[in-house]
Each structure stands twice: as C-alpha cells, then as structure tokens.
Amino acid sequence: MPPLSDLTRDSLPRRLAIALLRVILWSAYRLMARMRVEGAKNVPWQGAVILAPNHRSATDWPAVGLASPRLPWFMAKEELFDAPLLGPLIRLCHAYPVKRGTADRASLRWTEALLRQGQVVVIFPEGQVSPDARFQPLKQGLALLALRTGATVIPVGLLGTERLMPYGHNLPRPIRKPLIVRFGPPLPLDDLREPGRAAPSRVAIDAATERLAEAIRSLIEARG
C-alpha cells in the first residue's frame, strides 16, 4: 500500500472526479431503487466514526457511501483492485484492499490509522454478504477497533439492497419498494473502554459485539 498520507490527501482533480461519481451513482440509486436515507443526523460531523451496516448485497457499500453525510473509507477484497475498470473506480471511492479469510494485519493497521486521523470508515461486521439476506453472526474485529481507537460506532440498517442486486447476480435491477439506508444513534461503548489496558479484554469485545448486533437488528426489523 502507498503511504496513508498519500491517500487521505485528495487533489482538486480527484475531488472533482469523486463529486461527479457521487452524482452519477446517486442518480442511479434514486432511479432504480428510490433510495431513502433515514437518521443521517446521527453521524457525527467530526472525529473518528465507524459505520457498521448489515450486508445483504454487493450494492451495499455504494448505498452507505452515498447516504453518509461524510465521505467514508471502505475495505474491499484485494482481488477487486486488479480488475481493469473496477480497480481504479473503487480506489476513487476511497477503498483499500483487505485479504479476506486471513488476519490481514496491514489492513487492520490502515483502518486504525484512518480512525486515529478522525476519518469515517465503513466496516461490515458480518464479514461477508449474506446469501439469503438474513442477518449473520458478527465478527469481533469491529468491536476491537472501536475499543482501541475510541471511534464512535454508528449501526446502519440496510433494507432492500438484496432486491436491487440479489446474491450471486452481477447486475442490479430496478425495484419498486424503496431501498432504505437507516443510521442508528451512536452505540454506547464508554463503559466497556478500559483505560490503562494495552488491548481491550475479551469480555469487553464480546459485550460490544453483542450490543452492536442488537442495534443493527433493531434497525432492520423496524417498520419503514
């Protein structure tokens, strides 16, 4: 990976390209999915933030990125960066590679560094797209990063992305019922942070993960 400072310093042409891409994607999501955003005011305008959505479709990450009031960063599986057109596109969307199925320490260090710089990072705590759109058990990496960095965690409920592009499909299709991106209030974790410890305890990580699962589940089960 290039130095972190190189990626977080957007030049004017890059900012213009990002703005144009967001307009194009927003228009597409509004046209094909009538995308609706709820609770965006829950995302803090300053400081480190982890957006934690459920994962139903390959269309989830653009939906969250467009709905977020701050431009976020994303982990993406490293194979995507080798694709001729997709690779440059996802880099433009503030994505950085992660080796799935392994403890990719380099990617975790990058994520922690971004958070310590006060950036917004999207982490899908289920770790992978749900084949049947059901909510899956959460991995514990997000809780570990949140407790280590003090980042604010915003649970996010995604509804309808599995209809926009079902699991195993490569192209989106128009849907009638609106796609919803629902931002919940910040997850309370201060009582689990343990000053003076080099790393969060297993008990704290387990508790934070359980709270996050309950918060996301409540968002996707709420009537919209």
C-alpha positions as CSV (number, residue, x, y, z in Angstrom):
1,M,0.0,0.0,0.0
2,P,1.1,3.6,-0.6
3,P,1.6,5.9,2.4
4,L,-1.6,6.7,4.2
5,S,-0.9,10.4,3.8
6,D,-0.9,10.0,0.0
7,L,-4.5,8.6,0.0
8,T,-6.0,10.9,2.5
9,R,-4.8,14.0,0.6
10,D,-7.3,14.4,-2.2
11,S,-6.1,16.7,-5.1
12,L,-8.6,19.0,-6.8
13,P,-9.0,16.8,-9.8
14,R,-9.6,13.8,-7.6
15,R,-12.2,15.7,-5.5
16,L,-14.0,16.8,-8.7
17,A,-13.9,13.2,-10.0
18,I,-15.3,11.9,-6.7
19,A,-18.1,14.6,-6.8
20,L,-19.0,13.6,-10.3
21,L,-19.1,9.9,-9.5
22,R,-21.3,10.5,-6.5
23,V,-23.8,12.5,-8.6
24,I,-23.9,9.6,-11.2
25,L,-24.3,6.9,-8.5
26,W,-26.9,8.9,-6.5
27,S,-28.9,9.4,-9.7
28,A,-28.7,5.7,-10.4
29,Y,-29.8,4.6,-6.9
30,R,-32.7,7.1,-6.9
31,L,-33.8,6.0,-10.4
32,M,-33.5,2.2,-9.9
33,A,-34.2,1.9,-6.1
34,R,-35.9,5.1,-4.9
35,M,-33.2,5.2,-2.2
36,R,-34.3,6.7,1.1
37,V,-32.0,7.8,3.8
38,E,-33.0,7.9,7.5
39,G,-31.1,9.1,10.6
40,A,-28.2,10.7,8.8
41,K,-28.1,13.3,11.6
42,N,-26.8,10.6,13.8
43,V,-23.4,10.6,12.1
44,P,-21.1,13.0,13.9
45,W,-19.6,15.7,11.7
46,Q,-16.2,15.5,13.3
47,G,-14.0,12.8,14.8
48,A,-13.4,9.1,14.1
49,V,-16.5,7.2,13.1
50,I,-17.2,3.5,12.2
51,L,-20.3,2.9,10.1
52,A,-21.4,-0.6,10.8
53,P,-24.1,-1.9,8.3
54,N,-25.6,-5.3,7.8
55,H,-24.5,-6.9,4.5
56,R,-27.2,-8.1,2.0
57,S,-25.8,-7.3,-1.4
58,A,-22.7,-6.1,-3.4
59,T,-24.7,-2.9,-3.8
60,D,-24.4,-2.2,0.0
61,W,-21.2,-0.2,0.0
62,P,-22.2,2.4,-2.6
63,A,-25.5,2.9,-0.8
64,V,-23.8,3.5,2.5
65,G,-21.2,5.8,1.0
66,L,-23.8,7.9,-0.8
67,A,-26.1,8.1,2.3
68,S,-23.3,9.1,4.7
69,P,-23.0,12.9,5.3
70,R,-19.2,12.4,5.4
71,L,-17.2,10.7,2.7
72,P,-16.2,7.3,4.2
73,W,-13.4,4.8,3.6
74,F,-14.0,1.1,2.7
75,M,-12.2,-2.2,3.0
76,A,-12.6,-4.2,-0.3
77,K,-11.3,-7.6,-1.1
78,E,-7.9,-7.3,-2.8
79,E,-8.9,-9.2,-5.9
80,L,-11.1,-6.3,-7.0
81,F,-8.1,-3.9,-7.3
82,D,-6.7,-6.0,-10.1
83,A,-9.8,-5.5,-12.4
84,P,-9.0,-3.1,-15.3
85,L,-12.0,-0.8,-14.8
86,L,-13.2,-1.7,-11.3
87,G,-9.8,-1.3,-9.6
88,P,-9.4,2.4,-10.4
89,L,-13.1,3.1,-9.7
90,I,-13.1,1.6,-6.2
91,R,-9.8,3.4,-5.4
92,L,-11.6,6.6,-6.3
93,C,-14.3,5.6,-3.9
94,H,-11.8,5.6,-1.0
95,A,-11.4,1.8,-0.9
96,Y,-8.3,0.0,0.2
97,P,-7.5,-3.7,0.0
98,V,-8.0,-6.5,2.5
99,K,-7.1,-10.2,2.3
100,R,-10.3,-11.9,3.2
101,G,-10.2,-15.1,5.2
102,T,-6.9,-14.1,6.9
103,A,-5.9,-11.9,9.8
104,D,-4.7,-9.1,7.4
105,R,-2.7,-7.0,9.9
106,A,-1.7,-4.5,7.3
107,S,-5.3,-3.7,6.5
108,L,-6.2,-3.5,10.2
109,R,-3.3,-1.1,10.8
110,W,-4.5,1.0,8.0
111,T,-8.0,1.1,9.4
112,E,-6.8,2.0,12.8
113,A,-4.6,4.8,11.4
114,L,-7.5,6.2,9.4
115,L,-9.6,6.3,12.6
116,R,-6.9,7.9,14.6
117,Q,-6.8,10.6,11.9
118,G,-10.5,11.2,12.6
119,Q,-11.8,9.6,9.4
120,V,-15.0,7.7,8.7
121,V,-14.6,4.0,7.9
122,V,-17.3,1.6,6.8
123,I,-16.9,-1.9,8.2
124,F,-19.4,-4.7,7.5
125,P,-19.2,-6.6,10.8
126,E,-20.8,-9.8,9.3
127,G,-17.6,-10.1,7.2
128,Q,-19.4,-11.2,4.0
129,V,-22.6,-10.8,2.1
130,S,-25.4,-12.9,3.4
131,P,-26.5,-15.5,0.8
132,D,-30.2,-15.3,1.9
133,A,-30.3,-11.7,3.2
134,R,-30.6,-12.9,6.8
135,F,-28.6,-11.2,9.5
136,Q,-25.5,-13.2,10.3
137,P,-23.4,-13.5,13.4
138,L,-20.9,-10.7,13.7
139,K,-17.1,-10.9,13.6
140,Q,-15.3,-9.2,16.5
141,G,-12.8,-7.1,14.6
142,L,-15.0,-4.0,14.6
143,A,-15.5,-4.1,18.3
144,L,-11.8,-4.4,18.8
145,L,-11.0,-1.4,16.6
146,A,-13.7,0.7,18.2
147,L,-12.5,0.0,21.7
148,R,-8.8,0.5,20.8
149,T,-9.4,3.8,19.0
150,G,-12.3,5.3,20.8
151,A,-14.2,5.8,17.5
152,T,-17.9,6.4,17.5
153,V,-19.8,3.4,16.2
154,I,-22.9,4.1,14.2
155,P,-25.0,1.0,13.5
156,V,-26.6,1.0,10.0
157,G,-29.6,-0.9,8.8
158,L,-29.8,-1.7,5.1
159,L,-33.2,-2.8,3.6
160,G,-33.9,-3.7,0.0
161,T,-30.3,-4.0,-1.4
162,E,-30.8,-7.7,-1.8
163,R,-33.7,-7.0,-4.2
164,L,-31.6,-4.4,-6.1
165,M,-28.9,-7.0,-6.8
166,P,-29.6,-10.5,-5.3
167,Y,-26.8,-12.7,-4.1
168,G,-24.9,-14.3,-7.0
169,H,-26.1,-11.7,-9.6
170,N,-23.7,-9.3,-11.3
171,L,-26.1,-6.6,-12.5
172,P,-28.6,-4.5,-10.5
173,R,-32.3,-4.4,-11.5
174,P,-35.0,-1.8,-10.8
175,I,-37.1,-2.3,-7.7
176,R,-40.4,-0.9,-6.7
177,K,-40.2,-0.7,-2.9
178,P,-37.7,1.9,-1.8
179,L,-34.2,0.9,-0.7
180,I,-33.6,2.2,2.8
181,V,-30.3,3.2,4.5
182,R,-31.1,3.7,8.2
183,F,-28.5,5.2,10.5
184,G,-29.0,4.5,14.2
185,P,-27.8,6.5,17.2
186,P,-24.2,6.1,18.4
187,L,-23.6,2.8,20.1
188,P,-22.8,3.3,23.8
189,L,-19.4,1.8,24.5
190,D,-17.7,4.1,27.0
191,D,-18.4,1.8,29.9
192,L,-16.5,-1.0,28.1
193,R,-13.4,1.0,27.4
194,E,-10.7,0.2,29.9
195,P,-8.1,3.0,30.4
196,G,-4.6,1.7,31.0
197,R,-5.0,-1.6,29.2
198,A,-2.8,-2.3,26.2
199,A,-5.7,-4.1,24.5
200,P,-9.4,-4.5,25.2
201,S,-10.4,-7.5,27.2
202,R,-12.2,-10.4,25.7
203,V,-15.2,-9.6,27.9
204,A,-15.4,-6.1,26.6
205,I,-15.1,-7.2,23.0
206,D,-17.8,-9.8,23.4
207,A,-20.1,-7.2,25.1
208,A,-19.5,-4.6,22.4
209,T,-20.2,-7.1,19.6
210,E,-23.4,-8.2,21.3
211,R,-24.6,-4.6,21.6
212,L,-23.8,-3.9,18.0
213,A,-25.7,-7.0,16.8
214,E,-28.8,-5.9,18.8
215,A,-28.6,-2.4,17.5
216,I,-28.3,-3.4,13.8
217,R,-31.1,-6.0,14.2
218,S,-33.4,-3.4,15.7
219,L,-32.8,-1.1,12.7
220,I,-33.5,-3.8,10.1
221,E,-36.6,-5.0,11.9
222,A,-38.1,-1.6,12.5
223,R,-41.1,-0.8,10.3
224,G,-40.1,1.6,7.4
